[in-house]
Amino acid sequence: MPKSYTVDDDYNGSRLDKWFKNKIINLPHSLLEKILRQNKIKVNKKRTKSSYRLQTGDLIEIYDISKFKPADKKEKIKYLPKKKEVGAYDDYVIEDNENFIVINKPIGIPVQSGTKSFKNIIDIIKNTKYFKNSKPFIVHRLDKETSGVLIIAKNRKYAQLFTSLFRIRKIHKTYLAIVYGKVKKSKTVMKDDLIYYENNKKIVQKAISNLKIIKSNDGYSYLELNPITGRKHQLRKQLLNIGCPIIGDDKYFLNDRKRIKNKNLMLHAYKIKFMINNIQYNFKAKYNNLFEEFLKKNF
């Protein structure tokens, strides 16, 4: 007799292979594919593929797989924040409800841990009172040195909803940036073919952003930016392409001796707006003191 499982809301829209590895046993993917070919896993009484997207209420039947042992899974070392760090997030919260939280992300900290960074937003915020009965789901990212509006979902349903809204461009973001040079008044849209490499393969992606000049002088321009597409480092690359890189950007800059030494990236995610169930949401995040000081000093 097979063991039976019913898919709950947490895995609605998830792939079958992901559900299996998380809920049953972590097997190498090639072995899981073999088990599926042997018809030892059925969904709603039917043979299926590992890529099948589960629906709430799906019946999964698994026949005897007791002889298989789980693959070694490297346990991720998580960042353990201090009480002071956890308490500080009260000052960053813009919106908190049962499905998601919106924060004003501070500069200098990545959204999640990586090879070059250990301390991160997710490991800190999951220890706060805002995630006492849930866990955080990443739905979009901001660069480590970028501050501003960041949405974090509290359940899988809303994580998938936000992911879909981002994909179909129904979430609109506004950034503020201070850049080198005087941007031409005629420049209202930036369109580029951005190039990056993946496993030595050249990939070209179209990038579009709207641009509005708030203030400018011979040295700097203060801009409002609306990315239409969502490419990695899109605004940073596009502003470099027009000869006006963002102040404090140590990755995308011009080799200019006049470039000032500024450790802080002058890019801030200022506003975000979207609609869910016919309700319009608008959130705004005040830029930090360093950004404000630079504005006062130079404009």
PAZAPA-4460 file (N, C-alpha, C; in steps of 0.05 Angstrom, whole numbers, plus 32768, in hexadecimal, padded with zeros to 4 digits):
% residues 299
    n_x    n_y    n_z   ca_x   ca_y   ca_z    c_x    c_y    c_z   seq   type   mol
   8011   7FE8   8000   8000   8000   8000   8012   8019   8000     1      M     A
   800B   802D   7FEF   801B   8045   7FEF   8014   8057   8007     2      P     A
   8027   8069   800E   8021   807D   8022   8015   8095   8013     3      K     A
   8001   80A0   801F   7FF2   80B6   8012   7FF7   80D1   8020     4      S     A
   7FF9   80E6   8010   7FFD   8101   801A   7FEA   8114   800B     5      Y     A
   7FE1   8129   8019   7FD1   813D   800C   7FE0   8157   800C     6      T     A
   7FE2   8164   7FF5   7FF1   817D   7FF3   7FE2   8194   8001     7      V     A
   7FF1   81A3   8012   7FE4   81B9   8020   7FEB   81D3   8012     8      D     A
   7FE0   81E9   801C   7FE4   8204   800F   8001   820C   800D     9      D     A
   8012   8203   801F   802E   820B   801F   803C   8202   8006    10      D     A
   8032   81EC   7FF9   8040   81E2   7FE1   802F   81E5   7FC8    11      Y     A
   801A   81F5   7FCA   800B   81FB   7FB2   801C   820A   7F9D    12      N     A
   801F   81FE   7F85   802F   820A   7F71   804C   8201   7F71    13      G     A
   8054   81F1   7F85   8070   81E8   7F86   8074   81CF   7F74    14      S     A
   808C   81CA   7F6C   8092   81B3   7F5C   8091   819A   7F6D    15      R     A
   8089   8184   7F60   8088   816A   7F6E   80A2   8162   7F7A    16      L     A
   80B9   8166   7F6B   80D3   815D   7F75   80DB   816D   7F8E    17      D     A
   80D4   8187   7F8E   80DA   8197   7FA6   80CA   818E   7FBE    18      K     A
   80B1   8188   7FBA   80A0   817E   7FD0   80AB   8164   7FDB    19      W     A
   80B3   8152   7FC8   80BD   8137   7FD0   80D6   8139   7FE1    20      F     A
   80E9   814A   7FD8   8103   814D   7FE6   80FF   815A   8001    21      K     A
   80EC   816D   8003   80E7   817A   801C   80D7   816A   8030    22      N     A
   80C3   815C   8026   80B0   814E   8038   80B6   8130   803C    23      K     A
   80C2   8123   8028   80C5   8106   802A   80E3   80FE   802E    24      I     A
   80F3   8102   801A   810F   80FA   801C   811F   8109   8007    25      I     A
   8137   8113   8010   8148   8122   7FFD   8159   810F   7FED    26      N     A
   814F   8107   7FD5   815E   80F5   7FC4   816B   8105   7FAD    27      L     A
   8180   80FA   7FA1   818C   8106   7F89   8176   8107   7F74    28      P     A
   8177   811C   7F63   8161   8120   7F50   815F   8109   7F3C    29      H     A
   8176   80FE   7F34   8176   80E8   7F21   8167   80CF   7F2C    30      S     A
   816A   80CB   7F46   815D   80B4   7F54   813F   80B9   7F56    31      L     A
   8138   80D2   7F5C   811C   80D9   7F5D   810E   80D5   7F42    32      L     A
   811C   80DD   7F2D   8111   80D9   7F12   810D   80BB   7F0C    33      E     A
   811F   80AB   7F16   811D   808E   7F12   8105   8082   7F20    34      K     A
   8100   808C   7F38   80E9   8083   7F48   80CF   808B   7F3A    35      I     A
   80CF   80A3   7F2F   80B7   80AC   7F20   80B2   809B   7F07    36      L     A
   80C8   8093   7EFA   80C5   8082   7EE2   80BA   8067   7EE9    37      R     A
   80C1   805E   7F02   80B8   8044   7F0C   809B   8045   7F17    38      Q     A
   8090   805D   7F14   8074   8060   7F1D   8070   805D   7F3B    39      N     A
   8084   8064   7F4B   8083   8061   7F68   8078   807A   7F75    40      K     A
   8074   808F   7F65   8067   80A8   7F70   8051   80AF   7F5D    41      I     A
   8039   80B2   7F68   8022   80BA   7F57   8015   80D3   7F63    42      K     A
   800B   80E3   7F52   7FFB   80FB   7F5A   7FDF   80F8   7F4F    43      V     A
   7FCC   80F8   7F62   7FB0   80F4   7F5A   7FAC   80DB   7F49    44      N     A
   7FBA   80C5   7F53   7FB8   80AA   7F46   7FC5   80A8   7F2B    45      K     A
   7FD4   80BD   7F23   7FE0   80BD   7F08   7FFE   80BF   7F0A    46      K     A
   800B   80B4   7EF6   8028   80B8   7EF3   802E   80D5   7EEC    47      R     A
   8043   80E0   7EF6   8049   80FD   7EF1   8067   8102   7EEF    48      T     A
   806D   811B   7EEA   8089   8123   7EE7   8093   8133   7EFF    49      K     A
   80AD   8134   7F03   80B8   8142   7F1A   80B2   8160   7F19    50      S     A
   80AD   816A   7F01   80A8   8187   7EFE   808B   818F   7F02    51      S     A
   807A   817B   7F07   805D   8180   7F0B   8059   8194   7F21    52      Y     A
   8048   81A9   7F1C   8042   81BD   7F30   802A   81B3   7F41    53      R     A
   802F   81B0   7F5A   801A   81A5   7F6C   8004   81BA   7F71    54      L     A
   7FEC   81B0   7F77   7FD6   81C0   7F7F   7FCC   81B8   7F9A    55      Q     A
   7FC2   81CB   7FAA   7FB7   81C4   7FC4   7FA2   81AE   7FC1    56      T     A
   7FA5   8199   7FD2   7F92   8183   7FD1   7F9A   816C   7FC0    57      G     A
   7FB0   816F   7FB0   7FBA   8159   7FA0   7FC0   8141   7FB2    58      D     A
   7FBA   8129   7FA9   7FC0   8110   7FB7   7FD9   8104   7FAC    59      L     A
   7FEE   8102   7FBD   8007   80F6   7FB5   800A   80DB   7FC2    60      I     A
   800F   80C6   7FB2   8012   80AB   7FBC   802F   80A2   7FB6    61      E     A
   803C   8098   7FCB   8058   808F   7FC9   805A   8072   7FD1    62      I     A
   8064   8062   7FBE   8067   8045   7FC3   8082   8041   7FD1    63      Y     A
   8087   8029   7FD9   809E   8023   7FEA   80B9   802E   7FE0    64      D     A
   80C4   8040   7FEF   80DF   804B   7FE8   80F2   8049   8000    65      I     A
   80EC   8036   8012   80FA   8034   802B   8118   802D   8028    66      S     A
   811F   8022   8010   813B   801A   800C   814D   8032   8005    67      K     A
   8140   8048   7FFF   8151   805F   7FF7   8159   8070   8010    68      F     A
   8171   807A   800F   817C   808B   8025   817E   80A7   801B    69      K     A
   8179   80BB   802D   817B   80D7   8024   8197   80DF   801D    70      P     A
   8199   80F0   8009   81B3   80FB   8001   81BD   810E   8017    71      A     A
   81D7   8110   8019   81E3   8122   802D   81DC   813F   8025    72      D     A
   81D1   814D   8038   81C9   8168   8032   81D8   817B   8045    73      K     A
   81E8   818D   8038   81F8   819F   8048   81E5   81B3   8057    74      K     A
   81E8   81B3   8070   81D7   81C5   8080   81E2   81E1   807E    75      E     A
   81D0   81F3   8077   81D8   820F   8075   81DC   821B   8090    76      K     A
   81F3   8228   8094   81F8   8236   80AE   81E9   8250   80AD    77      I     A
   81D8   8253   80C0   81C7   826B   80C1   81D3   8280   80D3    78      K     A
   81CE   8299   80CC   81D7   82B0   80DC   81C5   82B3   80F4    79      Y     A
   81D2   82B4   810C   81C3   82B8   8125   81C6   82D5   812E    80      L     A
   81B0   82E5   812A   81B2   8301   8131   81B1   8306   814F    81      P     A
   81BC   831D   8157   81BB   8325   8173   81A0   8332   8178    82      K     A
   8198   8333   8191   817E   833F   8199   817B   835C   818F    83      K     A
   8191   836B   818F   8191   8387   8186   818A   8388   8169    84      K     A
   8195   8376   8159   8190   8375   813C   8173   836F   8137    85      E     A
   8168   835B   8145   814C   8353   8142   8139   836A   8149    86      V     A
   813F   8377   815F   812E   838E   8168   812F   83A6   8156    87      G     A
   8145   83A9   8147   8148   83C0   8135   8134   83C0   811F    88      A     A
   8129   83A8   8118   8117   83A6   8101   80FC   83B3   8106    89      Y     A
   80F5   83B9   811E   80DD   83C8   8124   80DE   83E3   8115    90      D     A
   80F6   83EF   8113   80F9   8409   8106   80F8   8407   80E7    91      D     A
   80FB   83EF   80DD   80FB   83EB   80BF   80E1   83E3   80B4    92      Y     A
   80CE   83DA   80C5   80B5   83CF   80BA   80A2   83E5   80B0    93      V     A
   8099   83E2   8097   8086   83F5   808B   806A   83EA   808C    94      I     A
   8067   83D0   8087   804D   83C2   8087   8051   83A6   8093    95      E     A
   803D   839E   80A3   803E   8382   80AE   8021   8378   80AE    96      D     A
   801C   8362   80A0   8002   8355   80A1   8006   8337   80A1    97      N     A
   7FF0   8328   809F   7FF2   830B   80A2   8000   82FD   808A    98      E     A
   8002   830B   8074   800D   82FE   805C   8028   8308   8053    99      N     A
   802F   8321   805A   8049   832B   8052   8051   8342   8064   100      F     A
   806B   8348   8062   8076   835F   8071   8085   8370   805D   101      I     A
   8086   838A   8061   8095   839C   8050   80A8   83AB   8062   102      V     A
   80C2   83AB   805B   80D6   83B9   806C   80E6   83CD   805B   103      I     A
   80F2   83E0   8069   8105   83F2   805C   8121   83E6   8061   104      N     A
   812A   83D7   804E   8143   83C8   8051   815B   83DB   8055   105      K     A
   816B   83D5   806A   8182   83E6   806F   8199   83E0   805B   106      P     A
   81AB   83F2   8057   81C1   83EE   8045   81D6   83DB   8052   107      I     A
   81E6   83CE   8041   81FD   83BE   804B   81F6   83A2   8055   108      G     A
   81DE   8399   804F   81D7   837E   8058   81C7   8370   8042   109      I     A
   81CF   8358   803A   81C1   834A   8024   81A6   833E   802D   110      P     A
   8195   8339   801A   817B   832D   8021   817E   8311   802C   111      V     A
   8190   8301   801F   8196   82E6   8029   81B4   82E1   802A   112      Q     A
   81BC   82CC   8038   81D9   82C7   803A   81E4   82BD   8020   113      S     A
   81FE   82C1   801C   820B   82B9   8003   8228   82B2   8009   114      G     A
   8237   82AD   7FF4   8253   82A5   7FF7   8264   82BB   8004   115      T     A
   825D   82D4   7FFF   826D   82EA   800A   8260   82F8   8022   116      K     A
   8248   82EF   8029   823A   82FC   803F   822B   82E8   8050   117      S     A
   822D   82EB   806A   8220   82D8   807D   8208   82E5   808A   118      F     A
   820C   82FD   8095   81F6   830C   80A1   81E2   8314   808B   119      K     A
   81C8   8310   8090   81B4   8315   807B   8198   831C   8087   120      N     A
   8188   8329   8077   816D   8332   807F   815C   831A   8088   121      I     A
   815A   8305   8078   8148   82EF   807E   814E   82E1   8099   122      I     A
   8168   82DC   809E   816E   82CE   80B7   8169   82E0   80D0   123      D     A
   8169   82FA   80CC   8163   830D   80E2   8145   830F   80E6   124      I     A
   8137   8314   80D0   811A   831A   80D2   810A   8302   80DB   125      I     A
   8113   82EA   80D5   8103   82D2   80DD   8104   82CE   80FB   126      K     A
   8116   82DD   8109   8118   82DB   8126   8108   82F2   8133   127      N     A
   80FB   8303   8123   80EB   8319   812F   80CF   8310   8135   128      T     A
   80C0   8320   8143   80A4   831A   8149   8092   8319   8131   129      K     A
   809C   8325   811B   808B   8325   8102   8089   830A   80F5   130      Y     A
   809C   82F8   80FC   809B   82DD   80F0   8099   82C7   8106   131      F     A
   808B   82CE   811B   8088   82BC   8132   8079   82A2   812A   132      K     A
   8065   82A5   8119   8055   828E   8111   8057   8287   80F3   133      N     A
   806C   8291   80E7   8070   828C   80CA   808D   828D   80C3   134      S     A
   8094   8289   80AA   80B0   828C   80A2   80B1   829F   808A   135      K     A
   80C8   82AC   8086   80CB   82BF   8071   80D0   82B2   8056   136      P     A
   80C3   82BD   8041   80C7   82B4   8025   80D2   82CC   8015   137      F     A
   80E8   82C8   8007   80F3   82DD   7FF6   80E3   82DF   7FDD   138      I     A
   80D9   82F6   7FD5   80CA   82F9   7FBC   80D8   830C   7FA8   139      V     A
   80EB   831C   7FB2   80FC   832C   7FA0   8115   8334   7FB1   140      H     A
   8128   8340   7FA4   8141   8346   7FB1   8149   8363   7FAC   141      R     A
   8159   836D   7FBF   8167   8386   7FBB   8185   8380   7FC0   142      L     A
   8196   838E   7FB1   81B3   8389   7FB5   81BA   8390   7FD2   143      D     A
   81D1   8385   7FDA   81DA   8389   7FF6   81DC   83A7   7FFD   144      K     A
   81E7   83B7   7FEA   81EB   83D3   7FF0   81D4   83E5   7FE8   145      E     A
   81BE   83D9   7FDF   81A6   83E9   7FD9   8193   83E8   7FF0   146      T     A
   8188   83FF   7FF7   8175   8401   800D   8159   8404   8002   147      S     A
   8144   8401   8013   8129   8407   800B   8115   83F1   800D   148      G     A
   80FF   83F4   7FFF   80E7   83E3   8001   80ED   83C6   7FFA   149      V     A
   80E7   83B4   800C   80EB   8398   8008   80D2   8389   8013   150      L     A
   80C6   8378   8001   80AF   8368   800A   80B9   834C   8011   151      I     A
   80AF   8341   8027   80B6   8326   802F   809B   8318   8036   152      I     A
   8095   8302   8028   807C   82F4   802C   807D   82E3   8046   153      A     A
   8066   82DD   8051   8064   82CD   806A   805A   82B1   8065   154      K     A
   8051   82AB   804D   8048   8290   8046   804D   828B   8029   155      N     A
   804C   8271   8022   8053   8269   8006   803F   8274   7FF2   156      R     A
   8025   8276   7FFA   8010   8280   7FE8   8017   829C   7FDF   157      K     A
   801D   82AE   7FF1   8024   82C9   7FEA   803F   82CC   7FDD   158      Y     A
   8051   82BA   7FE4   806C   82BA   7FD6   8068   82B4   7FB9   159      A     A
   8057   82A1   7FB2   8051   829A   7F96   8042   82B0   7F89   160      Q     A
   8030   82BD   7F97   8020   82D3   7F8C   8033   82EA   7F84   161      L     A
   8044   82F2   7F97   8057   8308   7F91   8069   8301   7F7A   162      F     A
   8073   82E8   7F7A   8085   82DF   7F64   8077   82E2   7F49   163      T     A
   805D   82DB   7F48   804E   82DD   7F30   804A   82FB   7F28   164      S     A
   8044   830B   7F3B   803F   8328   7F36   8059   8335   7F2B   165      L     A
   8070   832D   7F36   8089   8338   7F2C   808E   832F   7F10   166      F     A
   8088   8315   7F0B   808D   830A   7EF0   807C   8317   7EDA   167      R     A
   8063   831E   7EE1   8052   832B   7ECD   8053   8349   7ECF   168      I     A
   8066   8353   7EDE   806B   8370   7EE0   8053   8380   7EEB   169      R     A
   8047   8375   7EFF   8030   8382   7F0D   8039   838E   7F27   170      K     A
   8053   838D   7F2D   805D   839B   7F45   806F   83B1   7F3A   171      I     A
   8069   83C9   7F42   8077   83E0   7F37   808A   83ED   7F4C   172      H     A
   80A3   83EF   7F45   80B7   83F9   7F58   80C3   8414   7F4F   173      K     A
   80C8   8425   7F62   80D5   843F   7F5D   80EE   8441   7F6E   174      T     A
   8104   8448   7F61   811D   844B   7F6E   8126   8468   7F6D   175      Y     A
   8137   8470   7F81   8144   848A   7F80   8162   8484   7F7E   176      L     A
   8170   8494   7F6E   818D   8490   7F6B   819B   84AB   7F67   177      A     A
   81B3   84AD   7F72   81C4   84C4   7F6D   81DB   84BA   7F5C   178      I     A
   81DF   84C7   7F45   81F4   84BD   7F32   8208   84D3   7F2C   179      V     A
   821E   84CB   7F20   8232   84DE   7F16   8229   84EA   7EFC   180      Y     A
   822F   8504   7EF9   822A   8511   7EDF   820E   851C   7EDC   181      G     A
   820A   852A   7EC6   81F0   8537   7EC0   81E2   8526   7EAB   182      K     A
   81CC   851A   7EB3   81BC   850A   7EA1   81AD   851C   7E8E   183      V     A
   81AD   8516   7E74   819F   8526   7E61   8181   8527   7E66   184      K     A
   8175   853F   7E64   8158   8542   7E69   8147   8531   7E56   185      K     A
   8152   852B   7E3E   8143   851B   7E2B   8143   84FD   7E32   186      S     A
   8153   84F6   7E45   8155   84D9   7E4C   813F   84D2   7E60   187      K     A
   812A   84C5   7E56   8114   84BD   7E67   8110   849F   7E68   188      T     A
   811D   8491   7E56   811B   8473   7E56   8137   8468   7E50   189      V     A
   813E   8453   7E5E   8157   8444   7E59   8150   8429   7E4E   190      M     A
   8159   8422   7E36   8155   8408   7E2A   8170   83FC   7E23   191      K     A
   8175   83E4   7E2E   818F   83D7   7E2A   818C   83B9   7E25   192      D     A
   81A1   83AE   7E18   81A4   8391   7E18   81BB   838B   7E2B   193      D     A
   81B3   8381   7E43   81C7   837C   7E58   81D2   8360   7E54   194      L     A
   81EC   835D   7E56   81FA   8344   7E52   8204   8338   7E6C   195      I     A
   8200   831F   7E70   820D   8311   7E86   8213   82F4   7E7D   196      Y     A
   8224   82E7   7E8C   822E   82CC   7E85   8225   82B8   7E9A   197      Y     A
   821C   82A1   7E90   8214   828B   7EA2   8220   8272   7E97   198      E     A
   8232   8266   7EA7   8242   824E   7E9E   824F   8253   7E83   199      N     A
   825C   826A   7E81   826B   8272   7E68   8258   8277   7E50   200      N     A
   823F   8278   7E55   822C   827D   7E40   8222   829A   7E41   201      K     A
   8224   82A8   7E2B   821C   82C4   7E29   81FE   82C7   7E28   202      K     A
   81F2   82D6   7E3A   81D5   82DA   7E3A   81CF   82F8   7E38   203      I     A
   81BE   82FF   7E26   81B6   831B   7E22   8199   831F   7E2B   204      V     A
   8195   8333   7E3C   817A   8339   7E46   8172   8356   7E41   205      Q     A
   815A   835A   7E37   8151   8376   7E33   814A   8382   7E4E   206      K     A
   8152   839B   7E51   814C   83A9   7E6A   8140   83C5   7E63   207      A     A
   812A   83CC   7E71   811D   83E6   7E6C   8118   83F3   7E87   208      I     A
   811E   840C   7E89   8119   841C   7EA1   8111   8438   7E9A   209      S     A
   80FD   8443   7EA8   80F5   845F   7EA4   8106   8470   7EB7   210      N     A
   810C   8488   7EAE   811E   849A   7EBD   8112   84B6   7EBE   211      L     A
   8114   84C2   7ED6   810B   84DD   7EDA   8120   84EC   7EEA   212      K     A
   8127   8504   7EE1   813B   8514   7EEF   812D   8525   7F04   213      I     A
   8135   8522   7F1D   8129   8532   7F33   8139   854C   7F36   214      I     A
   8153   8549   7F38   8166   8560   7F39   8180   8558   7F2B   215      K     A
   818E   856C   7F21   81A8   8567   7F15   81B9   8580   7F15   216      S     A
   81D3   857C   7F15   81E7   8591   7F12   81FE   8586   7F02   217      N     A
   8214   8595   7F00   822A   858B   7EEF   8237   8572   7EFA   218      D     A
   8235   856E   7F15   8243   8557   7F21   8232   853E   7F24   219      G     A
   8218   8542   7F2B   8207   852B   7F32   81EA   852F   7F28   220      Y     A
   81DD   8518   7F26   81C0   8518   7F20   81B1   8507   7F34   221      S     A
   819A   8511   7F3C   8189   8503   7F4F   8171   84F9   7F3F   222      Y     A
   816D   84DF   7F3E   815A   84D3   7F2C   8145   84C2   7F39   223      L     A
   812E   84C0   7F2B   8119   84AD   7F32   8118   8498   7F1C   224      E     A
   8118   847F   7F23   811B   846A   7F10   8104   8455   7F13   225      L     A
   80F9   844C   7EFD   80E5   8437   7EFD   80ED   8420   7EEB   226      N     A
   80F8   840B   7EF6   8100   83F4   7EE5   80E7   83E6   7EDB   227      P     A
   80E5   83E2   7EC1   80CE   83D3   7EB5   80D4   83B5   7EB5   228      I     A
   80ED   83AE   7EAD   80F6   8393   7EAF   8105   838F   7ECA   229      T     A
   810A   8376   7ED1   8117   8371   7EEB   8131   8361   7EE8   230      G     A
   8145   836D   7EDB   815F   8360   7ED7   8172   8365   7EEF   231      R     A
   8184   8353   7EF3   8198   8355   7F08   81A9   836E   7F04   232      K     A
   81AB   837F   7F18   81BB   8398   7F18   81B3   83AA   7F00   233      H     A
   8199   83A8   7EF9   8190   83B7   7EE1   8196   83D4   7EE2   234      Q     A
   818D   83E2   7EF6   8190   83FF   7EF8   81AE   8407   7EF9   235      L     A
   81BD   83F8   7F08   81DA   83FE   7F0A   81E8   83FB   7EF0   236      R     A
   81E1   83E7   7EE0   81ED   83E3   7EC6   81E4   83F8   7EB2   237      K     A
   81CA   83FE   7EB2   81BF   8411   7E9F   81CA   842D   7EA3   238      Q     A
   81CD   8435   7EBD   81D7   8450   7EC2   81F4   8452   7EBB   239      L     A
   8203   843D   7EBE   821F   843D   7EB5   8220   843F   7E96   240      L     A
   820D   8432   7E89   820C   8433   7E6B   8208   844F   7E60   241      N     A
   81F9   8460   7E70   81F5   847C   7E66   820B   848F   7E71   242      I     A
   821F   8483   7E7D   8235   8493   7E87   8231   84A1   7EA1   243      G     A
   821C   8498   7EB0   8215   84A4   7ECA   8212   848F   7EDF   244      C     A
   8228   8482   7EE7   8226   846D   7EFB   821D   8477   7F17   245      P     A
   8212   8465   7F26   8208   846D   7F41   821F   8471   7F54   246      I     A
   821D   8486   7F64   8232   848D   7F77   8234   8476   7F8B   247      I     A
   824D   846E   7F91   8251   8458   7FA4   8251   843C   7F98   248      G     A
   824D   843A   7F7E   824C   8420   7F71   8269   8417   7F6A   249      D     A
   8272   8403   7F78   828D   83F9   7F74   828E   83E2   7F5F   250      D     A
   8278   83DC   7F53   8277   83C7   7F3F   8273   83D2   7F22   251      K     A
   8262   83E6   7F20   825B   83F2   7F06   8263   8410   7F08   252      Y     A
   827B   8417   7EFF   8284   8432   7F01   8298   8439   7EEA   253      F     A
   829C   8452   7EE6   82AF   845C   7ED2   82CA   8460   7EDF   254      L     A
   82DF   845A   7ED1   82FA   845F   7EDB   8301   847C   7ED9   255      N     A
   82F7   848B   7EED   82FA   84A8   7EED   8308   84B0   7F07   256      D     A
   831E   84BE   7F05   832D   84C7   7F1D   831D   84D9   7F2F   257      R     A
   8309   84E6   7F23   82F8   84F9   7F32   82E3   84EB   7F43   258      K     A
   82E1   84D1   7F3F   82CD   84C1   7F4D   82D1   84C3   7F6C   259      R     A
   82BD   84CC   7F7A   82C0   84CF   7F97   82BF   84B4   7FA5   260      I     A
   82CD   84B2   7FBB   82CC   849A   7FCB   82B3   849A   7FDC   261      K     A
   82A0   848B   7FD4   8287   8489   7FE4   8280   846C   7FE8   262      N     A
   827F   8463   8000   827B   8447   8006   825E   843E   8003   263      K     A
   824C   8451   8003   8230   844B   8002   8223   844E   7FE7   264      N     A
   8216   843A   7FDD   8209   843B   7FC4   81F0   844D   7FC5   265      L     A
   81EF   8461   7FB5   81D9   8475   7FB5   81C2   846B   7FA4   266      M     A
   81B7   8454   7FAB   81A0   8449   7F9E   818D   843F   7FB3   267      L     A
   8174   8448   7FB1   8160   8443   7FC5   8145   843A   7FB9   268      H     A
   813B   8423   7FC1   8121   841A   7FB8   810C   842A   7FC7   269      A     A
   8100   843E   7FBA   80F0   8452   7FC7   80D3   844A   7FCA   270      Y     A
   80C6   8440   7FB5   80AA   8439   7FB6   80A4   841E   7FA8   271      K     A
   808E   8412   7FB1   8085   83F9   7FA3   8067   83F9   7FA4   272      I     A
   805A   83F2   7F8E   803D   83F0   7F8E   8033   83D8   7F7E   273      K     A
   801D   83CD   7F87   8011   83B5   7F7A   7FF4   83B3   7F83   274      F     A
   7FE6   83A1   7F76   7FCA   839C   7F7D   7FC5   837E   7F82   275      M     A
   7FB7   8378   7F99   7FB0   835D   7F9F   7F92   835D   7FA7   276      I     A
   7F83   834B   7F9B   7F66   834A   7FA0   7F58   8365   7F9F   277      N     A
   7F5E   8374   7F8A   7F53   838E   7F85   7F5A   83A3   7F9B   278      N     A
   7F6E   839D   7FAB   7F77   83B1   7FBF   7F92   83BB   7FB5   279      I     A
   7F95   83D6   7FB4   7FAE   83E2   7FAB   7FC0   83E7   7FC3   280      Q     A
   7FD9   83DD   7FC1   7FED   83E1   7FD6   8002   83F4   7FCC   281      Y     A
   8009   8408   7FDC   801F   841B   7FD6   8030   841E   7FEF   282      N     A
   804A   8418   7FEB   805C   841B   8002   8074   842C   7FFA   283      F     A
   807D   843C   800E   8093   844F   8009   80A7   844C   8020   284      K     A
   80C1   844E   8019   80D6   844C   802D   80E8   8464   802C   285      A     A
   80EB   8471   8042   80FC   8489   8044   8119   8481   8040   286      K     A
   8128   8490   8030   8145   848A   802C   8154   8490   8046   287      Y     A
   816C   8483   8048   817B   8485   8061   818A   84A0   8064   288      N     A
   8196   84A5   807B   81A3   84BE   8082   81BA   84C4   806F   289      N     A
   81C9   84AF   8067   81E0   84B3   8055   81D7   84BE   803A   290      L     A
   81C1   84B4   8030   81B5   84BD   8017   81AC   84DA   801A   291      F     A
   819F   84E0   8030   8194   84FB   8035   81AB   850F   8038   292      E     A
   81C0   8508   8046   81D7   8519   8049   81E4   8520   802F   293      E     A
   81E7   850C   801D   81F3   8511   8003   81E2   8524   7FF2   294      F     A
   81C8   8521   7FF4   81B5   8533   7FE5   81B8   854F   7FEF   295      L     A
   81B8   8553   8009   81BA   856E   8015   81D4   857B   800E   296      K     A
   81EA   856C   800D   8204   8576   8008   8209   857D   7FEB   297      K     A
   81FC   856F   7FD9   8202   8572   7FBC   81EC   857E   7FAB   298      N     A
   81D5   8583   7FB6   81BF   858F   7FA5   81B2   85A7   7FB3   299      F     A
***
